[in-house]
Amino acid sequence: MNSWDIATQIRRRVSEEEGVLRKPSRLRIALCHPSPYAAAMSSLGYQTMCREINSHPGACAERAFLPENPGEYRRNRLPVLTYEGEAALSDFPILAFSIAYELELTGILEMLDLCGIPLLRQERNSKHPFILAGGPLTHSNPAILAPFVDLIVLGEGEGWIHEFLDAAMEMGREDLASRFSGAPGCYAPGLTSGFPRAVRADDGRLPAYSQIITKHTVLSSMFLIEPERGCSRECAYCVMRCSASGGMRLVPPGKVLSLIPENARRVGLVGAAVTDHPQIAELVGAIVAGGREIGISSLRADRVNKEFVRLLAQGGYRTLTTAADGTSQRMRSLMRRTTTESQLMRAAELVRSCGLQRLKLYAMTGLPGETMEDIDEFIRFSLELCRIAPLSLSISPFVAKRNTPLDGASFEPIASQTAKLSKIRSDLKGKIEVKPSSARWAWVEYMLSQSGESAGLAAMDAWKAGGSFASWKKAFVCRDVRPFRSGMPTSLKAEAPNPDSAHQILKP
């Protein structure tokens, strides 16, 4: 691979995109996503910020993504190039990163390093780009970003970014950090004391929607738009729960429909609780009546009925996806998840009666207080469901997040998680498709989500050492990383924070 190969790939992808924004501007921002193109361009928040920056009269955004093969870039000493201008990140005065969750942190490090930009904030000077960070991670634990970035904006950035761009056109990088160190929603590492409350975009800026449509994404050629933002529910493990997000903010169906391009054949409705919108059936009906396919990011089992599922089937739905989350009714009740077995059974019946292919169910293991009896109940109930309709299970180990009632809950030992997953797979083998997430990498995510700046530095060490699980364990030890409230004893300072230690249940 050489620079010509990179440019050729970029040009091919851009030529197949609809909605690309280009304009000459005084201030050029490299809008970076620490995931590869296919995942990044399926991010509604990333696309929204691209449009917002380009709507500013004096600024423009050029997109950049984590390469699919960073090792090959490194071997050939190739930089990350932007898609609009094919320029290296080091050529820009400002890099703005949108980061969704903890494990994307190493993508930021990779992109900076490939362009010869020092990773640590304290090692950069006025010759280097100013590094701005935002995105969904800031709703939970932005502390791990602090060693690497100059400014973090917490929360919703649609409105705030314009104030930042105004200032950036007049100030140098040192003055820019000082200017926003005490501003609402802003954290300037080394200047701001404590993380502020997240900013919230004015409701008039809703909804977020796709700027660019391309077939080379996870959600191929799908126009994404949010009919609501936030959630009115109280699930104890979720960062978007009602008390954290301020409740659900609705967008009228007419406004949503008016923003869908005429040539969009596939429409995805995105949000934390899309089916809680009181007019969701009306909206879906109008989209399907226009001859379009429909996708919905968050179906709630208690909100689906036969008429609604028939609309989904008419709009091309083949798999009905919803969440049980807890492995038993007891666990769902403890976590304030209101979904019941009867509602999930009803969902399976609707799959069969409306001609869909299968039911897909998300679930979590390792929630505080879970026992093997809960796992047995999950297996028993899954077998009941698969007698009604074909079933697939996507199972993830529970990772406690900041700013939730379960903040500080310990991670169930990897050995215990593995035993539970093995039992589920063994008992359901040949009957139900089971796709579990890695307990090891969930533990790494947990350590990042429940620790401070030292965990960010450990991520840098682990990335430099090759990124294996062993390198992460070693890095957490060397940096003395300890979850905020998990009660890790001082005696563990000299050894790895043991993911196989006894599970400690902490009350919310």
Secondary structure, 3 states (H helix, E strand, C coil): CCHHHHHHHHHHHHHCCECCCCCCCCEEEEEEECCCHHHHCCCHHHHHHHHHHHHCCCEEEEEEECCCCHHHHHHCCCCCECCCCCCEHHHCCEEEEECCCHHHHHHHHHHHHHCCCCCCHHHCCCCCCEEEEECHHHHCCHHHHCCCCCEEECECCCCHHHHHHHHHCCCCHHHHHHHHCCCCCEECCCCCCCCCCCECCCHHHCCCECCCECCCCCCCCCEEECCEECCCCCCCCCCCCHHHHCCCEECCHHHHHHHCCCCCCEEEECCCCHHHCCCHHHHHHHHHHCCCEEEECCCCHHHCCHHHHHHHHHCCCCEEEEEEECCCHHHHHHCCCCCCHHHHHHHHHHHHHCCCCEEEEEEEECCCCCCHHHHHHHHHHHHHHHHHCCEEEEEEECCCCCCCCCCCCCCCCHHHHHHHHHHHHHHHCCCCEEEECCHHHHHHHHHHHCCCHHHHHHHHHHHHCCCCHHHHHHHHHHCCCCCCCCCCCHHHHHCCCCCCCCCCCCCC
